[in-house]
Amino acid sequence: MTKLYSVASSDWRIRIEADDACEAAVEGTSLQYRRFGNKLNLGFCVVVIDESGVLNIFKTSAVLQDIGLHSLSKTMHELGKAVDE
C-alpha cells in the first residue's frame, strides 16, 4: 500500500507516493536529479516524512548509490568524512 511522503534535502522538497520511506527517498531524489541535473543542491542527508509525521533520515551518499549515481555518491561520502574530521 502506497503512502504519501515529503522528501527534502538542502533547499528542495517534493511529495512522492511510495511503498516505504526508503523508496520515497530514492524516487524523490532521482526525480529532482533528473529535473535539475548538476544544479541540484544536496545536503548530507535526505529527510523523509510520511503523512502521519514519522521522520526518516537517509545518508545522501547511500540514496545516490541506490539511484546509480556512484561517482556522486562517492564524492558525497568523502565530503561527509572530511566534515566529521
N, CA and C of each residue as an Amber inpcrd file, in Angstrom:
protein
   255
   0.8390000  -1.1830000   0.0000000   0.0000000   0.0000000   0.0000000
   0.8850000   1.2490000   0.0000000   0.6600000   2.1220000  -0.9410000
   1.4820000   3.3290000  -1.0320000   0.9940000   4.3970000  -0.0540000
   1.9410000   5.1940000   0.3650000   1.6660000   6.3370000   1.2340000
   2.2320000   7.5780000   0.5530000   1.8030000   8.7180000   1.0350000
   2.3390000   9.9860000   0.5530000   3.4670000  10.4180000   1.4890000
   4.6070000  10.7840000   0.9090000   5.7830000  11.1930000   1.6730000
   6.2570000  12.5620000   1.2100000   6.8280000  13.3030000   2.1200000
   7.5330000  14.5360000   1.7980000   9.0250000  14.2050000   1.8630000
   9.7370000  14.4870000   0.7750000  11.1640000  14.1860000   0.6780000
  11.9050000  15.5080000   0.4940000  12.9520000  15.7270000   1.3050000
  13.6670000  17.0050000   1.2440000  15.1670000  16.8200000   1.4840000
  15.9310000  17.7350000   0.8960000  17.3700000  17.8310000   1.1460000
  17.7860000  19.2240000   0.7190000  18.6960000  19.8110000   1.4420000
  19.2010000  21.1510000   1.1320000  18.0510000  22.1430000   0.9970000
  17.8210000  22.6410000  -0.2190000  16.8130000  23.6860000  -0.4190000
  15.6090000  23.2350000  -1.2430000  15.3790000  21.9370000  -1.3290000
  14.2410000  21.4460000  -2.1130000  13.3930000  20.4630000  -1.3170000
  12.1630000  20.3310000  -1.7710000  11.2090000  19.3970000  -1.1650000
  10.2610000  18.9320000  -2.2660000   9.8800000  17.6740000  -2.1970000
   8.9550000  17.1150000  -3.1790000   8.0530000  16.1070000  -2.4810000
   6.8400000  15.9570000  -2.9630000   5.9120000  14.9680000  -2.4060000
   5.8920000  13.7680000  -3.3450000   5.9880000  12.5770000  -2.7590000
   6.1090000  11.3400000  -3.5320000   5.1860000  10.2750000  -2.9480000
   4.5330000   9.5190000  -3.8100000   3.8170000   8.3240000  -3.3710000
   4.7670000   7.1470000  -3.5000000   4.8990000   6.3660000  -2.4260000
   5.8150000   5.2290000  -2.4320000   5.3350000   4.1870000  -1.4270000
   5.9210000   2.9950000  -1.5280000   5.5680000   1.9080000  -0.6110000
   6.2000000   2.0810000   0.7630000   7.3840000   2.7290000   0.8170000
   8.0470000   2.9440000   2.1020000   8.9530000   4.1670000   2.0080000
   9.5010000   4.5670000   3.1450000  10.3150000   5.7770000   3.2160000
  11.5860000   5.6820000   2.3710000  12.2000000   4.5100000   2.3530000
  13.4270000   4.3270000   1.5660000  13.1410000   4.5220000   0.0770000
  12.0760000   3.9130000  -0.3960000  11.6840000   4.0800000  -1.8010000
  11.3790000   5.5450000  -2.0920000  10.7240000   6.2270000  -1.1710000
  10.4050000   7.6450000  -1.3550000  11.6810000   8.4710000  -1.4650000
  12.6740000   8.1840000  -0.6160000  13.9460000   8.9130000  -0.6680000
  14.6170000   8.7490000  -2.0230000  14.6560000   7.5130000  -2.5010000
  15.3010000   7.2270000  -3.7880000  14.5220000   7.8630000  -4.9410000
  13.2110000   7.6640000  -4.9650000  12.3980000   8.1940000  -6.0630000
  12.3810000   9.7230000  -6.0680000  12.2390000  10.3270000  -4.8860000
  12.2110000  11.7860000  -4.8110000  13.5200000  12.4140000  -5.2410000
  14.6190000  11.8650000  -4.7550000  15.9350000  12.3960000  -5.1100000
  16.2210000  12.1750000  -6.5910000  15.8560000  11.0040000  -7.0880000
  16.0560000  10.6960000  -8.5070000  15.2650000  11.6500000  -9.3960000
  14.0240000  11.9040000  -9.0270000  13.1820000  12.8250000  -9.7940000
  13.7830000  14.2250000  -9.8110000  14.2250000  14.6840000  -8.6600000
  14.8300000  16.0210000  -8.5810000  16.1470000  16.0710000  -9.3630000
  16.9330000  14.9830000  -9.3250000  18.1850000  14.9600000 -10.0850000
  17.9080000  15.0120000 -11.5920000  16.9030000  14.2800000 -12.0310000
  16.5430000  14.3320000 -13.4590000  16.0530000  15.7210000 -13.8470000
  15.3910000  16.3900000 -12.9280000  14.8580000  17.7250000 -13.2090000
  15.9580000  18.7850000 -13.2320000  16.8680000  18.7650000 -12.2510000
  17.8580000  19.8280000 -12.1040000  19.2760000  19.4330000 -12.5050000
  19.5490000  18.1400000 -12.6430000  20.8810000  17.6920000 -13.0280000
  21.9380000  18.1510000 -12.0390000  23.0720000  18.5950000 -12.5660000
  24.1940000  19.0080000 -11.7190000  23.9230000  20.2870000 -10.9350000
  22.7980000  20.9390000 -11.2010000  22.4440000  22.1490000 -10.4530000
  21.6440000  21.8270000  -9.1960000  21.3450000  20.5520000  -8.9720000
  20.5980000  20.1480000  -7.7840000  21.4630000  20.3090000  -6.5430000
  20.9610000  21.0200000  -5.5590000  21.6520000  21.1610000  -4.2820000
  21.3360000  19.9580000  -3.4070000  22.3630000  19.3950000  -2.7980000
  22.1980000  18.2280000  -1.9290000  22.8390000  18.4870000  -0.5810000
  22.1330000  18.1240000   0.4790000  22.7120000  18.1410000   1.8140000
  23.3030000  16.7680000   2.0860000  23.8210000  16.5570000   3.2790000
  24.3940000  15.2550000   3.6170000  23.3350000  14.2240000   3.9720000
  22.0780000  14.6760000   4.1070000  21.0080000  13.7150000   4.3850000
  19.7760000  14.0480000   3.5550000  18.9580000  13.0180000   3.3580000
  17.6500000  13.1550000   2.7250000  16.6340000  12.8580000   3.8210000
  15.7440000  13.8080000   4.0570000  14.7420000  13.6870000   5.1110000
  13.4100000  13.2900000   4.4780000  12.8030000  12.2490000   5.0350000
  11.5300000  11.7520000   4.5310000  10.5290000  11.7370000   5.6870000
   9.3820000  12.3590000   5.4720000   8.3210000  12.3970000   6.4780000
   7.0560000  11.8340000   5.8490000   6.4370000  10.8540000   6.5280000
   5.1960000  10.3020000   5.9880000   3.9960000  11.1210000   6.4700000
   2.8010000  10.7510000   5.9810000   1.5900000  11.5120000   6.2670000
   1.2660000  11.5900000   7.7540000   1.7140000  10.6130000   8.5180000
   1.4270000  10.6230000   9.9610000   2.5230000  11.3410000  10.7620000
   3.5240000  11.8860000  10.0710000   4.5650000  12.6610000  10.7320000
   5.7920000  11.8730000  11.1450000   5.8910000  10.5990000  10.7410000
   7.0620000   9.7860000  11.0710000   8.2430000  10.2570000  10.2270000
   9.3500000  10.5440000  10.9040000  10.5460000  11.0910000  10.2690000
  11.5770000   9.9920000  10.0280000  12.1310000   9.9660000   8.8270000
  13.2170000   9.0490000   8.4730000  14.3340000   9.8770000   7.8540000
  15.5740000   9.5570000   8.2110000  16.7260000  10.2770000   7.6720000
  17.6590000   9.2710000   7.0130000  18.0650000   9.5900000   5.7770000
  18.9420000   8.7230000   4.9950000  20.1810000   9.4970000   4.5950000
  21.3340000   8.8140000   4.5860000  22.5550000   9.4330000   4.0690000
  22.3760000   9.6600000   2.5690000  22.6730000  10.8650000   2.1300000
  22.5550000  11.1810000   0.7040000  23.4440000  10.2700000  -0.1230000
  24.6330000   9.9520000   0.3670000  25.5360000   9.0880000  -0.4010000
  24.9010000   7.7180000  -0.6480000  24.1660000   7.1800000   0.3290000
  23.5030000   5.8830000   0.1530000  22.3540000   5.9850000  -0.8360000
  21.6060000   7.0830000  -0.7770000  20.4960000   7.2880000  -1.7160000
  21.0400000   7.4010000  -3.1370000  22.1070000   8.1640000  -3.3130000
  22.7170000   8.3130000  -4.6420000  23.2370000   6.9770000  -5.1550000
  23.7800000   6.1580000  -4.2680000  24.2480000   4.8170000  -4.6490000
  23.0720000   3.9910000  -5.1790000  21.9300000   4.0500000  -4.4810000
  20.7380000   3.3040000  -4.9080000  20.2110000   3.7840000  -6.2500000
  20.3770000   5.0710000  -6.5360000  19.9300000   5.6350000  -7.8160000
  20.8570000   5.1970000  -8.9460000  22.1100000   4.8810000  -8.6020000
  23.0920000   4.5080000  -9.6180000  24.0760000   5.6160000  -9.9210000
  24.0470000   6.6700000  -9.1160000  24.9790000   7.7840000  -9.2970000
  26.2090000   7.5330000  -8.4250000  26.9790000   6.5240000  -8.7930000
  28.0790000   6.0260000  -7.9680000  29.1900000   7.0480000  -7.7450000
  29.5580000   7.7870000  -8.7660000  30.6270000   8.7780000  -8.6270000
  30.2000000   9.8990000  -7.6870000  28.9890000  10.3890000  -7.8700000
  28.4730000  11.4450000  -6.9990000  28.3030000  10.9260000  -5.5760000
  27.8800000   9.6830000  -5.4400000  27.7490000   9.0640000  -4.1200000
  29.0960000   9.0320000  -3.4140000  30.1270000   8.6300000  -4.1300000
  31.4750000   8.5550000  -3.5450000  31.9490000   9.9430000  -3.1160000
  31.6910000  10.9500000  -3.9490000  32.0760000  12.3180000  -3.6180000
  31.3710000  12.7840000  -2.3430000  30.0610000  12.5240000  -2.2510000
  29.3190000  12.9190000  -1.0450000  29.8440000  12.1810000   0.1850000
  30.1650000  10.9140000   0.0200000  30.6990000  10.1310000   1.1330000
  32.0220000  10.7090000   1.6300000  32.9090000  11.0460000   0.6870000
  34.2120000  11.6160000   1.0430000  34.0460000  12.9840000   1.6990000
  33.1370000  13.8060000   1.1990000  32.8890000  15.1100000   1.8060000
  32.3660000  14.9540000   3.2290000  31.4900000  13.9770000   3.4280000
  30.9580000  13.7060000   4.7610000  32.0420000  13.2900000   5.7300000
  32.9580000  12.4650000   5.2630000  34.0840000  12.0400000   6.1190000
  34.9560000  13.2380000   6.4830000  35.1890000  14.1350000   5.5260000
  36.0270000  15.3100000   5.7780000  35.3800000  16.2300000   6.8090000
  34.0740000  16.3590000   6.7720000  33.3510000  17.1960000   7.7230000
  33.4370000  16.6050000   9.1200000  33.4020000  15.2770000   9.2180000
  33.4610000  14.5920000  10.5170000  34.8190000  14.7100000  11.1890000
  35.8710000  14.9940000  10.4150000  37.2280000  15.0400000  10.9800000
  37.4860000  16.2810000  11.7750000
